[in-house]
Each structure stands twice: as C-alpha cells, then as structure tokens.
Amino acid sequence: MLNKFLSIQIDSVGLGLLVIRVGLSGVLIWFGAQQLLSPQDWTGYIPEEILTLSHVGAQTWVLLNGSAEIALGTLLFLGVFVRAAALIMGLHLVMIAYSLGYTAVAVRDWGLAFALLGLALTGGGMLSAEQKTSRR
C-alpha cells in the first residue's frame, strides 16, 4: 500500500541507503550548526599549517567549514547531488581524521568518512533525485 501511495519501490537496500543518508546528513548539519554558533570552540582543530599558508583566521575557517557542512548535509538530506556531496565530505573527513592522529575522535571520523565514501559509490537510495531519474 505504501508503495502505491508514494509510487516508489521499497527494497531493503534502498531503505538502508536512505537511513544512512539521513543519519549522515543529521551529523553534518549538527556539527555545522555548532561551528556557526560557537566558532571559538572549534578553532583548535584548524591545523597551524593551513593558517600559515592561507593567512585566513581560524574562526573564518571554522565558519566556512560549518557553512559547507550544513550545505552539503542539506543536499544529502534532500537526496540531491548525493554522490558529489558525499564524496566531498568523505574526502574532507579523511583529511580531518588523518590530521587528528590516533585518537577516539579520529576513529569516529574515519568511520563517518568511510560511510560517506560508500554513499558516494552507491548513491542516495530511496527518495533521492538519483533514484527518481534512474527509474525513467
């Protein structure tokens, strides 16, 4: 009945990808919002090399990063440009995790990065723009 109402085919893989996509988008939007609300709490995570090479302040980097996380997280949530958004954020998190070394936070970020890279390979699943165009 739900299949007819939504006019989509529900399968476990598509549903699983939807859950992963929505979950990852929630993480990205939450972290992005925290960075915009309290950038001073996040400046310690900006590598010194980036600050030296760019001549841009740490709070500016945090605000740019937070804005990007919200924008790309929103694209993931909406199911638009899922592969591109997931690839960009996955590679970004790989760089962050690598820079953190062997810590609990880095291990979490490696897990999120690999989940995003997997989503970049598979696409958005159910209720994504990719799914709608592939059915035509």
C-alpha positions as CSV (number, residue, x, y, z in Angstrom):
1,M,0.0,0.0,0.0
2,L,2.8,2.4,0.9
3,N,4.5,1.6,-2.4
4,K,1.4,2.7,-4.3
5,F,0.9,5.8,-2.3
6,L,4.5,7.0,-2.7
7,S,4.8,5.5,-6.2
8,I,8.2,4.1,-5.3
9,Q,9.5,0.6,-4.9
10,I,10.6,-0.1,-1.4
11,D,13.5,-2.5,-1.1
12,S,15.9,-3.2,1.8
13,V,19.0,-1.8,0.1
14,G,17.2,1.4,-0.9
15,L,15.8,1.8,2.6
16,G,19.2,1.1,4.1
17,L,20.8,3.8,1.9
18,L,18.1,6.2,2.9
19,V,18.7,5.6,6.6
20,I,22.5,6.1,6.1
21,R,22.0,9.2,4.1
22,V,19.6,10.8,6.5
23,G,21.7,9.8,9.5
24,L,24.9,11.2,8.0
25,S,23.1,14.4,7.0
26,G,22.0,14.9,10.5
27,V,25.5,14.6,11.8
28,L,26.9,17.0,9.3
29,I,24.1,19.6,9.9
30,W,24.5,19.3,13.7
31,F,28.3,19.8,13.6
32,G,28.0,22.6,11.0
33,A,25.5,24.4,13.2
34,Q,27.7,24.0,16.3
35,Q,30.6,25.6,14.4
36,L,28.5,28.5,13.3
37,L,27.0,29.1,16.8
38,S,30.3,28.8,18.6
39,P,33.3,29.1,16.2
40,Q,35.7,29.9,19.0
41,D,35.1,26.3,20.4
42,W,36.4,24.8,17.1
43,T,39.4,26.9,16.2
44,G,41.8,24.4,17.9
45,Y,41.0,21.9,15.2
46,I,42.4,24.0,12.4
47,P,45.9,22.8,11.6
48,E,48.5,25.5,12.0
49,E,49.9,24.9,8.5
50,I,46.6,25.9,7.0
51,L,46.5,29.1,9.0
52,T,50.1,29.9,8.0
53,L,49.7,29.2,4.3
54,S,46.3,30.9,3.9
55,H,46.7,34.0,6.1
56,V,43.0,33.4,6.9
57,G,42.0,33.4,10.6
58,A,40.9,30.3,12.4
59,Q,37.4,31.5,13.1
60,T,36.9,32.3,9.4
61,W,38.0,28.7,8.6
62,V,35.5,27.3,11.1
63,L,32.7,29.4,9.8
64,L,33.5,28.4,6.2
65,N,33.7,24.7,7.3
66,G,30.4,24.9,9.2
67,S,28.6,26.5,6.3
68,A,29.9,23.8,3.9
69,E,28.8,21.0,6.3
70,I,25.3,22.5,6.6
71,A,25.1,23.0,2.8
72,L,26.4,19.5,1.9
73,G,24.4,17.9,4.7
74,T,21.3,19.5,3.4
75,L,21.9,18.2,-0.1
76,L,22.4,14.7,1.4
77,F,19.1,15.0,3.4
78,L,17.2,16.2,0.3
79,G,18.8,13.5,-1.9
80,V,20.2,16.0,-4.4
81,F,23.7,15.6,-5.7
82,V,24.2,12.8,-3.2
83,R,27.3,11.3,-4.8
84,A,29.1,14.6,-5.1
85,A,28.2,15.9,-1.6
86,A,29.1,12.5,0.0
87,L,32.4,12.4,-1.9
88,I,33.4,15.9,-0.9
89,M,32.5,15.4,2.7
90,G,34.1,11.9,2.8
91,L,37.4,13.2,1.5
92,H,37.2,16.2,3.9
93,L,36.7,13.9,6.8
94,V,39.6,11.7,5.7
95,M,41.8,14.7,5.9
96,I,40.4,15.7,9.3
97,A,40.8,12.1,10.7
98,Y,44.4,11.9,9.4
99,S,45.3,15.2,10.9
100,L,43.9,14.1,14.3
101,G,46.2,11.1,14.6
102,Y,45.3,8.0,16.6
103,T,42.5,9.3,18.9
104,A,38.9,8.4,19.7
105,V,37.7,11.4,17.7
106,A,39.8,10.4,14.7
107,V,38.4,6.8,14.8
108,R,34.9,8.2,14.8
109,D,35.8,10.5,11.8
110,W,37.3,7.6,9.9
111,G,34.0,5.7,10.3
112,L,32.0,8.7,9.1
113,A,34.4,9.2,6.2
114,F,34.1,5.6,5.0
115,A,30.3,5.7,5.3
116,L,30.2,8.9,3.2
117,L,32.6,7.4,0.6
118,G,30.4,4.3,0.5
119,L,27.4,6.6,-0.1
120,A,29.3,8.3,-2.9
121,L,29.8,5.0,-4.6
122,T,26.2,3.7,-4.2
123,G,24.1,6.8,-4.5
124,G,21.3,8.1,-2.3
125,G,18.9,5.2,-2.3
126,M,15.1,5.7,-1.9
127,L,13.6,9.2,-2.1
128,S,16.7,10.7,-3.7
129,A,16.9,12.6,-7.0
130,E,19.2,9.9,-8.3
131,Q,16.6,7.2,-7.7
132,K,13.9,9.2,-9.4
133,T,16.0,9.8,-12.6
134,S,17.2,6.2,-12.8
135,R,13.6,4.9,-12.9
136,R,12.7,6.7,-16.1
